[in-house]
């Protein structure tokens, strides 16, 4: 029996956790579905494939550009050493929803 609407797909979370930790020295702060948030909301990674070889990356719009460039360079080098590719997709804004504990994320593509 199949459950419609229930996401049973699993992603290679440990692989991206290793890449983030090795490249930037930080851990995963939160993972939801195909999105992985780095600690402190510095950037987020999205799985493009289930095999864990293709990832998309967005940086927090509040991060200074030079820090973003250094982190992205380190992430792509470490990903390459682990048979993966991280593609820069742009920046994101994080806002708290009014009257709620939920956050809203707005992606700003390049």
C-alpha positions in Angstrom: 0.0 0.0 0.0 1.4 3.4 -1.0 0.9 6.6 1.0 0.0 9.4 -1.4 1.5 12.8 -0.3 4.0 11.2 2.0 7.6 11.9 1.0 9.5 8.7 1.5 12.5 9.8 -0.5 15.8 9.8 1.4 18.7 12.1 0.6 22.5 11.7 1.3 22.4 14.0 4.3 25.7 12.7 5.7 27.6 13.5 2.5 26.5 17.1 2.4 27.1 17.3 6.2 30.7 16.2 5.6 31.2 18.7 2.7 29.9 21.6 4.8 31.9 20.7 7.9 35.1 20.1 5.9 34.8 23.2 3.7 33.5 25.7 6.2 34.0 24.3 9.7 30.3 24.5 10.5 27.6 22.0 11.0 24.1 21.6 9.6 21.6 23.7 11.6 18.4 22.2 10.1 17.3 19.9 7.3 13.9 19.8 5.8 12.9 17.8 2.8 15.5 18.5 0.1 16.9 21.7 1.9 19.8 21.8 4.3 20.4 24.9 6.3 24.0 25.6 7.5 24.4 26.7 11.1 23.4 30.3 11.7 21.5 30.4 8.4 24.6 31.4 6.5 23.6 29.5 3.4 21.4 26.7 2.3 22.0 23.7 0.1 19.3 22.0 -2.0 19.6 18.5 -3.3 19.2 18.4 -7.1 19.5 14.6 -7.2 18.9 11.8 -4.7 22.4 10.4 -5.3 24.0 13.3 -3.6 26.1 14.4 -6.5 24.3 17.6 -7.6 23.5 20.4 -5.2 22.3 24.0 -5.5 23.5 26.7 -3.1 22.0 30.0 -1.9 23.6 32.4 0.5 21.9 34.5 3.1 21.4 38.0 1.7 22.9 39.5 4.9 26.3 37.8 4.4 29.1 40.0 3.3 30.1 39.3 -0.3 33.7 38.5 0.4 32.7 35.9 3.0 30.2 34.4 0.5 32.9 34.1 -2.2 35.3 32.4 0.2 32.7 29.9 1.5 31.4 29.1 -2.0 35.0 28.5 -3.3 35.7 26.2 -0.3 32.4 24.3 -0.7 32.9 23.7 -4.5 36.5 22.5 -4.0 35.4 20.1 -1.2 32.4 18.9 -3.1 34.6 18.1 -6.1 36.9 16.0 -4.0 33.8 14.1 -2.9 32.5 13.5 -6.5 29.8 16.2 -6.2 29.0 19.5 -7.8 27.6 22.6 -6.0 26.0 25.3 -8.3 25.6 28.8 -7.1 21.9 29.9 -7.5 21.8 33.2 -5.7 20.8 34.6 -2.4 17.8 34.2 -0.1 16.0 36.4 2.4 14.7 35.0 5.7 11.7 36.6 7.4 9.7 35.7 10.4 6.0 35.4 9.7 4.0 37.9 11.6 2.3 36.3 14.7 4.0 33.0 14.1 7.2 31.1 14.9 7.5 30.1 11.3 10.0 31.6 8.9 9.5 32.5 5.3 12.2 32.1 2.7 12.4 34.2 -0.5 14.9 33.1 -3.1 16.6 35.7 -5.2 18.0 34.0 -8.3 21.0 35.3 -10.1 
